[in-house]
């Protein structure tokens, strides 16, 4: 079956459906030329044409022979002609002989390889195929030089990249290696007599990069030597400009005369066409003159720059020079000149969104924070900073008072293109009043903004709120915080002030909401985040507080306040390991904070590590020797260690800090008595009796010592002891009868409850952070503690409830003393008090 009939029986899938690709598989039978030899109608039509009737070019072949064999398609059947089929040129006949070549004999064409060698006029058949091209040897001198150049360039690039990453040492090593390889390259070229092909640009790049890396590593002399090599080589074009770099190095070395010399030499090398570079060099010269104190010469340079190419930095430096010379008029003119400097920034309106143009708004979102926009912001910030700082500097000098000077500067700014800065200057004026402790003027200045633009009014009200908060006037602080929020609800500082007022009123839940709102408006507001952590801590949400302070720690690394809060929260959670670790980190930041050192001593003391606790308490005492709880712990530690002589030093310090506190004097006397120095103990007790004549404990010890030593004063002190005991009983009876009605209420607020209210108040957390009563009382470091250092006792009433903190002494062998009643012990109450037990 021929191909036509096969294609007719083919049925393509989806023929009856509309197919988007229909027609690509359609077959046109008229284009099939391979089956034309079997098409009888086509063959008959060919015979009737002139092509079929033309005579054959060679002998006739019987019509029974099928067709001519193609030249390149041996074995395929050709089309029959009208004269019958003839064999192709060179075809092998049935008798085995090839048909002779006719018209193409001279071209060298032959039949198949049955008739000897083919056409080969150049006699090349016996030599085989041509050999491949010989590759260029890699070890040739030219190739080595090329590879070495490439390696030198790579080293220069690596050096520059290392410098940009801040790896200055690595950058210098790469630069030195590039210099070594470049010298090897030059020697190889000279050996090959290729000196005229030396790459000067490569040599310049190597030396210039090496000098820069020396300067970056502060190896100034090596950098200067390298720059000298470049400058003195006349083959390098424009190398004289590098004298600017040499001048910069001398400036860093504070060798200002040489710096000026090289700056001026570089200025002579730069043509007038390079205006910007000449301006920068002259600005450097002016700054060097300022460093040298030659303000007149500096003014000459700065004035020339302001006339040619004015800038804010140059104008600001010019104002500083006039200020140093005290020239008021020129300060005014320089400030006016500064206000005329053009920022060269397009109008800000181009960054405003268009309501309907979506395409423009999409482009606007991209260009709002692109690199060019950042440059514009930096230039604008620099201009505002220069103007505000210049006004702050010259305002006290150009008028009799700084207030009048500020008013003149504000008027000049209002008449310039920087009108928006006038409000900022007025705010700065109020801050200057604050620095001068003139709070009334500051408040009046800020109150003048209440009826102005909403943004300015919000800023002024925020400052007023904070001022009143510092003065503890919470009603006014709350009022102006509300005004600031009404003017600008998205002002995080106003929300923080409102939260602070609520925090001071102990409304921690509402304060927490305002802090969270401030954070939602500005996630970088560290004040709101810190106060939110404090609010959570007061609400005993310790995990939330810890989360806040961890976030703040990620923003403010090594902040002592944040690290302390984290450590304190871990201490409340009774995680002593984490608390110790964070306190250790905090000590690394503030190593001289006595309260932190004492807190570390307390942690180790609670864990039973007395040696570590003593070390931290002792360090705390060295930095703050007037901390009574630390002094008390150190004294008790030495008593517990049976070193009473060393404890005397600390109790003497406590008696100096609190001279009207009798217990420190009694502790000193007890230490003398326990150490065996009875004479000194007796003298100390006598001194205590003279200062506190009604103290019962002192009289008891005097009676005992005088009796043991056989002194006649024993009877006298015994009489005084009885009188003192009777006086004490009378005072107790009067106190009991006079306070019977309110005794229960007063007892609730007595010393014991006060003790719980000071240090214990910060510990009154529920849940995991609950402190038990079994934990011994730790030293208090609260700022609001009533018993502060150097505070004398408010009452003159003698503390008669004293117990010897050192415990009962070993019974001394009785010799000359009379025999006493064994059942009567007049000093039976001499025992170690709970307040003086060593921790």
Steps between C-alpha positions, in 0.01 A plus 500: 500500500645835401531795738195675354270216586654471848444864572141474392437237766662707778247651742637778721353534852259785537452567131137588546575748776629852462868470565722805530780299345288360213659507156853424611454126439306529172659307218491619140548207265611722211819580690606134521773451237625163625190310372490670159691210343208269584234746386392377153306814412801717584732284290266521202480876536881521505526300179274746322721794592814626322705369788373148437550520119864622502759249378730331749863633510653150484410162366153374545419286794218254471173634625474206727776645714331678782679832553828687519714457810574832670860612544481547873213257560635169381229239513207745488268492200502811280230642280457343155535722195326477166800321345515248776730488797876548454766413752676785682852599421742252648225249582602133480310314230376148508813380319718632785657792308455858606351750263778728371519859620405754237456871573642498853817301433728802520354602840644187652171328588499124486259227592518283809832373626502210252709702250817586691603818690297817488590848388824612668681763290736600792596142584376535861316170539793312646574750777181446704292770678655837583641525854310721755614855568786510745390667828701791633721380788381628839849547635596757244640826642216710359237275655676509836508880493133515409403267786716695745328826402166338555607378844621848601164654402314234699711573808426874472127427482517264798688765698234762426215263590670405828536870585132560432413214740718653770768228484786748488777253580396264222468793257859607578635147449327472162637841398855396596467173309378690193806726528736201514344333198503828304876532558550142378299589191721802426818293535371232265418757236845654531662158463300439182597842365136612525567806713306722263185295576501568878143570619528837681133499590544171685805631686308816600202294621723275712684790666186708554313210660798415719524860624129508577522175698798630698300813587195293597718294738645824647848418368542862400873508427477203263201662330689827454801316353277319252326822397844661451594222258190576292535878515868506404449275198439735206366216289176503701259765374321720757683329788544839668138489616596225742658769713149554635520150649841580644355815653220293655757270661689795647166635627433169678847522650415855620792634298296796380775712335599214269134423434447857376817477289384188318143628462633812329732294278203286399294813436768621256483165316121510451389709199229764533263286297470258795308747712347253743833339589667837553214597733547189712876558528441861610250379758768266638742791518244707693437217749876463562522873571216463751689217671806725521294786641569726199137605458576794269670276242218247536242776440679591175467143371138460611391836358652410162310169501172669597540740208582227248309191613306557826417203723355453847815354653714786374247760615481339843880496530509867400251584779719312750805702395313830542371376837858421609602856405190648669388698194123547546424670169683241296329223693165648398605534136641147493174363645299685236737364233448149637124535455547580128679173421290294259440135586457414130216266581183482295165588645365255759163500326623240253485243780129565566265229379253560217154376574411345162834434330578147619808469282647819647424382855681173435806687377473731800512208742828392343674837497388603850788316665747444220867598514442843345225577749731403787765740368243779489400430860862505613560833331185645653594373846849646464357839404256503794770390742741772385237775525370392843848453645620833360201675657570331832864612491463862394177589686677584831774695316310723257265651762505582869309182591467172322122545488536816289760330283267205443219738407725665235597160357135392492402817312774440243393139450136605454606730214702228326417187302530293822183633658413163657810515719372804692276283720787265575713795603231614741491150650879516533462834673273340761753221550773758554283651775479157656878460494529833679249378763255770394194276501245780501636651177516153343137432589386838366691443174345159453151624586523748214473207256154391613321690223751430222540221249384161629841333467680782681227521763531126561876528547466794741224331699712184523789695648268681740351172615845360570602816687199481729562128546852574623352756739256226621206719396300209364182693424681745268707219352180309424338812352779572253538133412134506395561820299797340325297189415206703372736697273674187374363164607793321336759683709674220696662742747157640598366148553802412713445812714137403551605151600759641741235705676281191541802299616574760769137468612547119524251436222734253334241333279398822322861614481582171330238568231647842418849356478376233259329766288823701487683188382240436231565852366878480530652157559841658571376705799729357767339706779162340436652152486693547826200643684282220365740252654484684834119498488493126433744452787276696738202296382702181576496404131861404523518302177353790300738741672793273419394491135490882487845537653648237269368696200646817648831324558513416129462873423716644779794268539688531831239727657547467882137579580366234262749236616415572863128456437558165326719377787252624761208326329693172493568548871125546560438182299750325732722408207825569682723372218358741242491783754866441587598488133325830418638671809847386395446655156376817668813517717703477181325815377492696831772343713484765775128486583489414869133397504554245221803356678298476822220327308747243368625445856142447610440239229811305596411532870156350435670211322731447797821606328639725774843555342355634171240700690774657715701595190207685338390664825855617561525645147168677559635641827812630325294700248238617753624469860185654651247233404369383837366156388834416339693617809271293723548187286879534497511550878279197556718296261814570703317425826380171354860427395625577856695808383343753732794738471432547126129549559577802723611703194162458325291575810706815558416604143130436572520707820645788296220476243230473769649656814171504692440128450606330825521148361817571298680621815382195690624276219845659521513446877382141463775432244762632742355284779492185286856552383621516864576873509292563811659834584415642158152349521451667838608837366268461204204413722575802718502720192167354393358561848605864489330548162197278571459506883164319500605202288431187703720266297806720544444513878466124519835446332662768718377328815628164379842625387557705814401203715729259308789746520439567870438869454313717751286656229291183476261606777454845350415356160266244660307783664475686170387177333208461740396861445521459124291181510232673710500797262464263209204324663330834561550603139361169380194537723434854378540394141264208554231708674529787254482289187267222609217610274710526188758237584372249248506752218844630596635153526408435143721792397785430740861435418433145397241600242722786383772253440266296285386814321847612395694204377212259513270712289707432194487129585123469543447308180263210482550167332849394414656819630344476848756546777455295817547629851786257554731695268721725708464873452734640234655849499269762356607719209174676434532873439182559699632323808441708807812391687748652254874534571606796713151526649482548874234348718187710515416409858717555803344204675761246604473156348487279809417178314860432406644150506869425463546383140814310590325250724586397852866496587673192639475492874808649659655299789393652828780567745468796731138576431242408756287197436181589328167337497513248211129540440518877461649636174457872467639488147292207387356703214841547334437310179560551133228718347341401169594833342870443570541138414764448230335416171 
